Amino acid sequence: MKDPVDVLIIGAGASGAAVAWSLAETKMHILCLEQGGWMNPAEYPSTGRDWEAKFYGEWSSSPNVRGRPEDYPINDDNSPIKVVNYNAVGGSTVMYTAHWPRLHPSDFKVRTLDGVADDWPIDYDALTPFFEENDRMMGTSGLSGDPLSPLTHPPMPQQPMGLSGAIIGKAMNKLGWHWWPSDTTVATMDYEGRARCINLGHCTPACAQGAKSSTDITYWPHAVRAGVELRTHCRVREITTDESGMATGVVYYDKDGAEQFQPAHVVIIACNGVGTPRLLLNSASNRFPNGLANSSGLVGKNLMFHPYAQIYGYVKEPTDSNRAPPTCLWSKEWYDTDLSRGFVRGYGVQFVRGAGPVFEAVVSEQKGILPWGADHHRVFRKLNGHRLGFSAICEDLPEEHNQVTLDPVLKDGHGIPAPKINYTISENSRKMMEHALAHGREILETAGASDICVNSPIPWGGWHLLGTARMGTDPERSVVNEWGRTHDVKNLFIVDGSIFVTSGGVNPTSTIQALALYIADQMKQRLANLFD
Amino acid sequence: MPDQFSLSPRQRDDLRAIAAMIVPASDEYKVPGADDPAIQADMLATLGRDAKLVVAALDYLARLAGQPLTELDAAKRDAVAQEFRSSGGAAAATLVRVVLQCYYRDDRVLRSLGLELRAPFPKGYVLPDGDWSLLDPVKARAGTLRRVP
């Protein structure tokens, strides 16, 4: 029997790293179990000539395509949007675009403002100090003062505008629409031991330079130095409970595949919107027959992706292609509700600089704009290095039928039931996506683009996994309370994207980490009566 | 002993033939076709996890053609290729992607495109900072965040 730890964190990604670092100052015995391992930047795709091909194989964003032992399969056949993630120390921050907007204050009051979904039990102001702390820890770059975004104070200047940014900015100015350099977690100067960005371009599947912030190179070194134990290649099967309904620890498989039990006084789940409900549902017992912390019946329900409406085209002048971080500018022109548009809520926009030659060839051939045969070369030279993109991140509203359940057949390498996704895009989201595509087309045409193509939704665009263990004050309508503790199990906490009440129209990682830091702070303030 | 996904001589011939139909050589651009021996060798050496679907695609192609692709007359070959692409599904798409990803990393092709023959890391690229006065109209228009009660 292992000695019990004070706090056991499951998952070493965006939120697990943040909560581990924050709690480390308590000097409690903190252990994190992570199913993946430490990353080796020398093996990242951009270190090799085959850097683009790797994205179709072992560096695919889809765990089903990658199929690494660290991954678990996901049955997403019943979803037009496929789940993408990464499993390692750093989690999906290893493989993300580093785009760094926050939820807006209005996103926490959706019911009050627009009469749909629910208000959050906390507001933006409660998270403000943790957004700031997280931006310092992750190391953000950007330009303070965006009139249509919450005020931020990035410690580093914004990324260069580049060729693509200038074309987009001019087009947006002609149309009189809002645009601004994105906050990102790309270091634009040397920062806290990280080297500045040198425009490797292939940012999403990990940054060999270390300029893109991922928690394996930001939070984790600090947390480990502060005494947190991080045990890798350990996959948790279930959380165990005692007769009083308290969590007692976890059963996991260690790096050799041996089953282990790790007792703990507090358990924190940080597995995000698919992994967390999967674990809770796999932790069903006689006392919790419908899954752990599921008396509301809402574990796994209200899954929110952000359906991405993407449109792109080709301009005559050269763009940045793959020679820069993929995203550089955003727009909040259509972020807030305007009922004359025919839908509620709205979307953020991220502009995309371009693509590398292999990606360009493969995608353009699939779209039918790059022919086979003699004309292939002429057309490819017109397309390659001339692409500009517009992606709308459409706010998904919570709907109970969008759900993560357990697949009755599919299992991971340890025989643990895999998650199954049932998801449909709502009528409201569809109208939002059509609106976004129309405006994206107008921008591209104003920029002089032709050969315009659409991906709506981006099928492999399920990056943002939200809402499946929602936060709230009513135990019948939520899974965790307003400070992240499950209503049903008083020593069980959730700190990841699954606790989102609504999704907003922006990339969620900044807000996920601010929430994790906020919950850690709440725990520290309540240590004397944490289980009351 | 060959593994279960190694290509037969007939499959290699068909792969070479279909690759040339996708990307033929060009004197104008001074580039080889995708049937070039070095590019073909790259494909065969790096098939890896794509091998199963590429073999399935070549089997489908063989069924459509009924004989080696190179033995068909040009019109028939074009018709087969068109049918292959339109009805070949994920297998055909994978084969085409394998052809393109090996073609567009060949030194001669990259040189013709004016691209450097190297991995992105460690040299990276230089990006112009740009004229940030472009933001002046946005700043002048200002605007506010939606008010929250």
Interface residues (C-beta under 8 A of the other chain):
Chain A: Y44 S46 T47 G48 R49 D50 W51 E52 A53 Y56 G57 E58 H104 P105 S106 F108 K109 T112 L113 D123 Y124 L143 G145 P147 L148 S149 P150 Q159 P160 M161 G162 L163 G165 A166 G169 K170 M172 N173 G176 H178 W179 W180 P181 C197 I198 N199 L200 G201 H202 A208 Q209 D320 N322 R323 A324 Y335 D336 P357 V358 A361 V362 E365 Q366 W372 G373 A374 H376 H377 R381 N384
Chain B: M21 I22 V23 P24 S26 E28 Y29 V31 T46 G48 R49 D50 A81 R85 A93 V96 R97 L100 Q101 C102 Y103 Y104 R105 L110 L113 L115 L117 R118 A119 P120 F121 P122 K123 G124 Y125 V126 L127 P128 D129 G130 D131 W132 L134 L135 P137 V138 K139 R141 A142 G143 T144 L145 R146 R147 V148 P149
